Structure formats: structure tokens, C-alpha cells
Amino acid sequence: MESSYRFFENRACQYFPCHKGLTDFNCLFCYCPMYLRENCPGNPSYIEKNGKKIKDCTNCTFPHRPENYDKIMQVLKGQANMPVFGDRSV
């Protein structure tokens, strides 16, 4: 797939690929912009450590799939003012 504003693959990155199983790997959202969101369309798991709930996205490839660009943008637009994951002040 060719690089564009919607897709970028960085094979020179020391962490590439950070997830397994994808042919076209989109590095555009290297750090998932939905990580701090309580509701995300990916498939995170949750672990508990020292009484705190921690989101684990190790097996989630949602932000790295090129076809999910528009879905991610919609989530970000729709959740701009929503509370973030773990925010207890709301």
C-alpha cells in the first residue's frame, strides 16, 4: 500500500511490527489515539494490578488496519469531550 495521509508503514522502526498478523500495517496511529478512551472499537483486554484496571492492547490490531482510518476519525470526533479511561473526577 502506498503512503498517504491515511497510511504510513515504517519498516525501519525498531518495533516494527508491534503486532503480528497484518499484511498492510498502518503505523500512522503508532500510539493508539483511543487508548485513553473508555469505549474504543478495538479489542483490548483488561488486567488488574495493585487495585487498578489497566487496558492491555497487546492483541489489538484495530488502529493498524488501513481500512479503519475513517472509523478512528469518527471515534475521535465523537468522543472529543468524553471522559478518558481511568478518569475518576467525572
Secondary structure, DSSP 8 states (H G I E B T S, - for coil): ----SS----TTSTT-SSSSS-SS---TTSS-TTTTBSS-SS--EEEEETTEEEEE-TT--GGGSGGGHHHHHHHHHHTTTS-BTT----
